[in-house]
Structure formats: structure tokens, C-alpha cells
Amino acid sequence: MTMRTILRGSFAVGALAVVLAAPRFARASGFLIYDLSGDAIGRASAVTASVNEPAAVWFNPAALGNMKGVGASAGGVFVTARSRFSPADGGADTESDRGNFVLPTLFAHASITDRLVVGMGVYTAFGIGIQWPSDWAGRENALAASLKTLAFNPTLAVKVNNQLSLAAGFDAIRGAVDFTTGLPSIVGGNVRLAGGAWGYGFNVGVMVRPLPERLHLGATYRSRVALKFNDGQADFSPAHPEFSRDLPDQPGNAAITLPDIISVGVMGRPFRTLTLSFDANLVLWTTYQQIDINFSNAPKRTLQPDGHNTYTLRVGAEWDPRWYGLILRVGFIFDRSAVRGEGLGPGLPDADRTDLALGVGYHHGRFKADVGYLLVYFLPADAVGGTESPVGTYRSLAHLVGLTLAATWR
Amino acid sequence: MKRLVVTAAVALTAAASCVPTLPHDPTPEAMEFDPQSFPPRVPQPTSLIVNPTTKKIDFSLAGLTIPSDCTMATIISQAECEFDQYLQTLDGFPTVTPAQTPATADLDPATLTPQNVVAFAARAGTPVADLQIGFQTVGRFLTLRPKHWSVGEFYWAAVRGYANGVRATSGAEVVGVPTQFLLKQETPLTCGAATPDELDPKCPAYALLLQKQPDKAAASVFQLEQIRSDLQNLHAWEAIQAAGIPKEEVAVIWGFPTHSTSVAEVDPSPAAMIVPQMTAPNQIKIAVQGPVDPATVRSFVLKDHFGGVIVVDLTTLATMDLVNGLPHVEAEYRDGNIVITAAAPLPIGHQFGVFLTTDIHDPSGRSLSPSPVSKLLTLRAPLVTSTGKSTLSSVGDADASMLEVGRSQLATLFDNALLDQVIGLSRDALVYCFAFPVVAQP
């Protein structure tokens, strides 16, 4: 070892610092926000085989084939969530700031012929939002994470016959990321990475109605969508100016691939007033196994959340008492975590979840209003390994309230 | 309804596609400390190349091995090799060595003030006054020097950076580099580990070094810790604070010793002008730093005695007049000077050479050390290339060219076997060498 080797004057520490953490407020596994309408939320979004509103563009576009006239809905989903981290060494717990978000949705459909229906959806199905205290133990893993997406989803549904309808759609998704993470403690300060990207995908759906209005089967597939943030900017703010030259503000890029989603569902209506439904989602979170963050002037940083393919089971019930246009709904969800163990981090403290859903709807003529509530209870999730997160346990709780107003013209 | 949907969609798009505009912070300039670069960009002189065991300058500590036979030198020039061999005989740096520290940009001269650039004599316990501070744009070096450094001293030098310190000509703030930041730490960089095997990868400084060169991080952190603890234990920060710069404002700090042996200095550069003084038509004074045993100050007198003070009338000697070419002189040590008195006034217009040899000692019996300029004038290899470039990294082209004139002329003297035999005028025996014309009566 020579003096020249030993006394290096520059340190490229940027790579150590940046954690492109994934979203946390997400309701379904990973950072998927599956529940996009007040109607669906009330019955745990178990609607692949039973959706009967413009939001079918998202849940199962093939269902549009059975919708007449013109319909539209507008609404929003209010999400509030908070996480708590308990370090394994017995130190004090750390709570994230409470994140409150409103995710707007717009859906519309129109019949072109008796068999063709076009639809359009503008919605947020993936998102991020979490902020941790600036001095917490996992500051080098994540301080704040934000991913906003907006999907534009035109679709075309074909009613083949009274028992079968098919649909296909196109997804254009705009994503904007904004992540902040702490630089190594000896450097201090933080780095913020922001960028925007468009990604594209497609979706298909099928609806089979062996017994129309009594027994339906549905299935959808939504392709993965790569968001390549090639025009990102990194704002390094080391606490100690000695590191400013080695960590200048610079371009950066990263990519996140939104997962494929496969959904199947069944709806049964044992009585005219009671609808029961069951859905299963398979979400291919293996798209989220590794994220490379490249800087123009700093070494690459590779994150390894090691996302797993995961499933979600949904059970819903809807009771129409035929009383003043009111409809009551209830549901239950079991949602497997997409990220486990060593990949678990504060940007996405994912966990197995059990959700309880409640909802109420009101119909009056061509108008419809639905409100759904979802209590999302995250089972304790242990972060191990110490690379993507401090070692410890994450506990989270989230509430979703969805409100949708819809109208149809026939 | 249609209008509503379109309006809402546009609004949603705008909201979702809004990418935050991040600020673009200005990048500061820095006082460099990068031994990895070639040539290394580090402050000089530096105690980092003083061997703690031998107490001598040792370039191998900087990864540079000086050949014992300079005619075999390949990586460095023969002249550089000869000069480095000389430096490696010293237990500190020559007292006329200017200190310099590199910067990443040209520095604003208006900010190169005694408040921002300081030196502290550790053994004397006082700040160094009357520093000459400048900036050398070739290579971007901040330079500082007193008239001369004292022998046997250890100096700390530092530059104030950050908000209140030196600035680049662009106006940019000048900061320290990460290495300097690590050296400022109050706690051990090794987090208490005694051996590389005990290092905890989470130890902050070690973790930082691990990122860049994992295979060398362990050795690096121990080396840096040695320097950090030296700075702390030798009270470097307190010294610089006493000189006026608080630790947090230090952009670069370094220390260096000067050699402990006495030296008859010579430095004809305009910044120093340390040259023999003619104090009478027949008298020359040579200033000596450090104590001298007066009994060893004896002149050379042809056919009489072989003293260590030799005066040569080079003009006369060129006519092969050995008797008049070696005029009769007396030498004595008086008030810090070697005073040479000739029997007759030195003839105007003649070129004289004054030489001191290793026969002159300090009271402890150690020979005087050669001064760098004297050494350069006695090198065997030329100081410039055929294109006029200096062959020594530490000597500029202009200085090398000026010295090369004298060196090449004196070389004929040193290469003269007869003179060597008669008066013992050999390169290895010289500690002082200077030639000058007698231009006027004082």
C-alpha cells in the first residue's frame, strides 16, 4: 500500500446514498393501488366478474360489452397511512409521517353499436408516498419517496354474444418520481432524485356469463409497463461541503417496471338481492427484483428489493334491499406481501395484509353514488439482513375511502 | 359531461406529469489532496514522506523508489534522481523550500491574506510572521514562504477555506477535500479496531473508503487514522488555531520538519535573494542557519592547509594560473556568518566561486547540510532538456535554465581531476557552492 493509494483525495459516495425506494401507501401488494371506485372498495374489489360501472375499464374491460348507452364516473380515493418501525436492537420506535393522498379517477364508456363499446379511463393505479424523520435509523435507506402515476387507458369491448364478451385496451402511463434519502452518516445530508417518464402497455379481458345476472366468470390480464426515468436529476446536498465536489448535482436515471396483473373472478347471485363474488389476483412483482440507479458522475447503485410474485384473495358481498335505492356492501381481502425479509425496506415496508371492506351505494334514476371504506391492517413484517433497511419490524395501518359519482344515459 | 371529462383529464395529466425542478447547487472549488494523481496533488513539503524509523526523507513512502545509481533512472530524470538522493540524506526539508499546496482553480489573490494562509513553528510555539503568500497559476499552487524556515523546526501550515476563507477567481467558495474532512474527526477512523480483521464495515470512515476501493480500504483507514491521531496528538489544530484559523475553517493542513543540521543557505530567487554578501572589497559573508563550531571554519590555502572554505578566482583559474586562481583568504565564524577575508580586494570583473565543504561542522560534530541550490549546481546531470524544460519536477523551467548555466560551468571545475587532487574540490564534499561576479565596490 503506497501513500498515493492510501491518501486518496476523492470519494465517490453517491452510490451509497441513493435508495430508489418504492411507494409505501399502496393498498394492494407492492405499490399497486387496485381499489379505484367507491362501489368496488365496498366489496373488497372482488368485481372482476361483476363490475357494472364505468370503472370496468380498470377492473375488467370485457364487462363494458354488456353496458348500454353512455356512462361516466368521477371520483377519488382518499388514502391515509402510517408506518412504524421497531428496531431489533430494542431502540425507540420510529413512525413515518402520516401520508394523506387523494387519487382522482375518471371513467367513461359509450356504445358504438349493439356489440361494440369503447371506454376510457384516467386513473392512478400505482403510487408512492412516505416520509420518515430526517434522523431516523433508516435514513440511508429512505427519507421520502414519491411516485405519481397517471394511466390513460382507452379500451374497446366486444359483446360476442349474451354469454361472452371480450376487450382489449392500451395503457399509457405517465410517472413522476421524487425520492430523497440520507447520505452516509459521515457525509451527512441527503440526495434527492426526481424524474418523469412515459410507459406503455396493454390489457385484455374476458367475461363469461353462463347464467346471465346469476353466474359470471371474468378474467383480465394487464401487461407490465416499464417506466424509464432517463431524464432524472439528482440533487446531492451533503451536510459537509468537503463532499460537494465528489457529489455534484448531476443527471441520473433509473427504471421501474410496473408488474403484470392477472385477475380471475367469479360472481354468484343466489338471490336477486344478494351478490357474492370472489377474486384472485396474481401480481408478478418479480419485475421489482432489482433497480439500477445510474449517475453521470458517480458509481451505479443497485437496489435489490427482490420482489416476489404474489397473490391477493378477495371476497365481496353486495345486498340490495330494494329500499330507497340503497345498496350495502362488505368484503374481505388477504393480500400477500411482494417484498420479504432481506429486500424489505422503508420505502416499501410491505407486509401480508388483511383488509376489511364496507360500502354503501345510492341509486336514483340515471345517477349513482357509492362510498367504500377499507381498513388495511399490515401484519408485522421483519426486515432482516440490514442492507435495504435497518433490522427490525415494520407495522403499518392504512384507511381508504372511495367516493364515486356515476351517471348513465341510454 | 364531455367537456368536464376532458378538463379533468388535462388537469390530472398536468398534476401527475409534474416532475419537481431540483435546484442545481454550485460546485465549490477545493484545496486539493490527491496523491493518486500523477504527479500527486498534495501540499509540499510534507512530513508524510519522513520515515518514522530513520527520521530521514524517504520517497518510498510515496511509492517512489530512488535508484542508487542515477544513470539507471528511468521513471525520473537523472537530475531528479540525484537531487532526490540528496534529499533522502536529510532529516527534514531544506530551509529555503517554499511551501505550496494545490488548488482545483486559480485563487483570487485578494483573498490570499495572512489571515487566510498561516504557518506555525511548533517547537518555537509561535506563528510564522512575514509569510510571502502567492499563487502560481502554472499547476495552480498556493505558495507560502518566509525568508527561510528555521533549521530543526517543525511547521504546521494551513489555508482557511469555506465562507470566510480564500476564494477562487470565479468567486467560488474553496473547501477541503474528503480526506481533510476525515482528518478533522475527533474519534478514531478505525472505530477502535486494532487490526484490519477487526474493522467493522459499518464503521463510517471505513464504509466510505470501502465504496471506492474495497481491497485497499482497510490499509487506507489505518493510514489515515495514523495521520489523524498525529494531528491530534501533536496539537496541530491548536497550533493553527493559535495562528488564527479555527479547525472548522481549515481547508487544508499539513506539517513538515526542516532538517536539524546547520546550513549555509543560498537562494538567488527574487523571492529570497539569499546570496553571499560582499561587506568589504576583500570580504565575503555567508549566512549560516544553525550553530557552527568555529574551530572547523578554516580556509583553504594552497600548499598550506586544507580548510573547508575555498575561494576560487574562476576568471584567473581559467588561465590555468593555479596560484592566483586560489587567492589567499582567511575564514572565521562570526555572528551567524562565515566571514571570508582576502589578503587583497577581489578584482572587479572577475568571476569568483565560493565553496564550503563537509569539513565545517556544528558543535555536535555533524557536517553542515548542503543547501538545495548548491546541490543543484553540483549535479552531474543537466537541469534542463535540450528543449529548455526543467528535468526536475520541483524546479521551474526558468529557474532550471538559469541554474543550468552555472552548473555546466562548475561541472568543468568538478570534473577536473587535478583540482580535485589539489584542493579536494569534489561534488560529494561540498555543502555550499556559489559563483558570482565582482561587480562593484561595496
Chai-1 contact restraints between the chains, C-beta under 6 A:
chainA,res_idxA,chainB,res_idxB,connection_type,confidence,min_distance_angstrom,max_distance_angstrom,comment,restraint_id
A,M1,B,A219,contact,1.0,0.0,6.0,A-B,restraint_1
A,T2,B,G63,contact,1.0,0.0,6.0,A-B,restraint_2
A,M3,B,P35,contact,1.0,0.0,6.0,A-B,restraint_3
A,M3,B,L48,contact,1.0,0.0,6.0,A-B,restraint_4
A,M3,B,L61,contact,1.0,0.0,6.0,A-B,restraint_5
A,M3,B,A62,contact,1.0,0.0,6.0,A-B,restraint_6
A,R4,B,P35,contact,1.0,0.0,6.0,A-B,restraint_7
A,R4,B,Q36,contact,1.0,0.0,6.0,A-B,restraint_8
A,R4,B,P40,contact,1.0,0.0,6.0,A-B,restraint_9
A,R4,B,G63,contact,1.0,0.0,6.0,A-B,restraint_10
A,T5,B,K216,contact,1.0,0.0,6.0,A-B,restraint_11
A,I6,B,S220,contact,1.0,0.0,6.0,A-B,restraint_12
A,I6,B,Q223,contact,1.0,0.0,6.0,A-B,restraint_13
A,L7,B,P35,contact,1.0,0.0,6.0,A-B,restraint_14
A,L7,B,T179,contact,1.0,0.0,6.0,A-B,restraint_15
A,R8,B,Q36,contact,1.0,0.0,6.0,A-B,restraint_16
A,G9,B,F33,contact,1.0,0.0,6.0,A-B,restraint_17
A,G9,B,D34,contact,1.0,0.0,6.0,A-B,restraint_18
A,G9,B,V177,contact,1.0,0.0,6.0,A-B,restraint_19
A,G9,B,T179,contact,1.0,0.0,6.0,A-B,restraint_20
A,F11,B,P178,contact,1.0,0.0,6.0,A-B,restraint_21
A,F11,B,L208,contact,1.0,0.0,6.0,A-B,restraint_22
A,F11,B,K212,contact,1.0,0.0,6.0,A-B,restraint_23
A,V13,B,L208,contact,1.0,0.0,6.0,A-B,restraint_24
A,V13,B,Q211,contact,1.0,0.0,6.0,A-B,restraint_25
A,L16,B,Q211,contact,1.0,0.0,6.0,A-B,restraint_26
A,A72,B,M1,contact,1.0,0.0,6.0,A-B,restraint_27
A,P104,B,L12,contact,1.0,0.0,6.0,A-B,restraint_28
A,L106,B,V5,contact,1.0,0.0,6.0,A-B,restraint_29
A,L106,B,A8,contact,1.0,0.0,6.0,A-B,restraint_30
A,A108,B,V5,contact,1.0,0.0,6.0,A-B,restraint_31
A,V122,B,A9,contact,1.0,0.0,6.0,A-B,restraint_32
A,V122,B,L12,contact,1.0,0.0,6.0,A-B,restraint_33
A,K148,B,A16,contact,1.0,0.0,6.0,A-B,restraint_34
A,L150,B,L12,contact,1.0,0.0,6.0,A-B,restraint_35
A,L150,B,A16,contact,1.0,0.0,6.0,A-B,restraint_36
A,R174,B,A16,contact,1.0,0.0,6.0,A-B,restraint_37
A,R174,B,S17,contact,1.0,0.0,6.0,A-B,restraint_38
A,A176,B,V19,contact,1.0,0.0,6.0,A-B,restraint_39
A,D178,B,P20,contact,1.0,0.0,6.0,A-B,restraint_40
A,S185,B,P204,contact,1.0,0.0,6.0,A-B,restraint_41
A,I186,B,P204,contact,1.0,0.0,6.0,A-B,restraint_42
A,I186,B,L208,contact,1.0,0.0,6.0,A-B,restraint_43
A,A194,B,V19,contact,1.0,0.0,6.0,A-B,restraint_44
A,A194,B,P20,contact,1.0,0.0,6.0,A-B,restraint_45
A,A194,B,L22,contact,1.0,0.0,6.0,A-B,restraint_46
A,G196,B,S17,contact,1.0,0.0,6.0,A-B,restraint_47
A,G196,B,V19,contact,1.0,0.0,6.0,A-B,restraint_48
A,Q233,B,L22,contact,1.0,0.0,6.0,A-B,restraint_49
A,D235,B,L22,contact,1.0,0.0,6.0,A-B,restraint_50
A,D235,B,P23,contact,1.0,0.0,6.0,A-B,restraint_51
A,H240,B,F181,contact,1.0,0.0,6.0,A-B,restraint_52
A,P241,B,P28,contact,1.0,0.0,6.0,A-B,restraint_53
A,P241,B,V175,contact,1.0,0.0,6.0,A-B,restraint_54
A,E242,B,V175,contact,1.0,0.0,6.0,A-B,restraint_55
A,E242,B,G176,contact,1.0,0.0,6.0,A-B,restraint_56
A,E242,B,V177,contact,1.0,0.0,6.0,A-B,restraint_57
A,E242,B,P178,contact,1.0,0.0,6.0,A-B,restraint_58
A,E242,B,F181,contact,1.0,0.0,6.0,A-B,restraint_59
A,F243,B,P178,contact,1.0,0.0,6.0,A-B,restraint_60
A,S244,B,P28,contact,1.0,0.0,6.0,A-B,restraint_61
A,R245,B,T27,contact,1.0,0.0,6.0,A-B,restraint_62
A,R245,B,A30,contact,1.0,0.0,6.0,A-B,restraint_63
A,P248,B,T27,contact,1.0,0.0,6.0,A-B,restraint_64
A,D249,B,H24,contact,1.0,0.0,6.0,A-B,restraint_65
A,D249,B,D25,contact,1.0,0.0,6.0,A-B,restraint_66
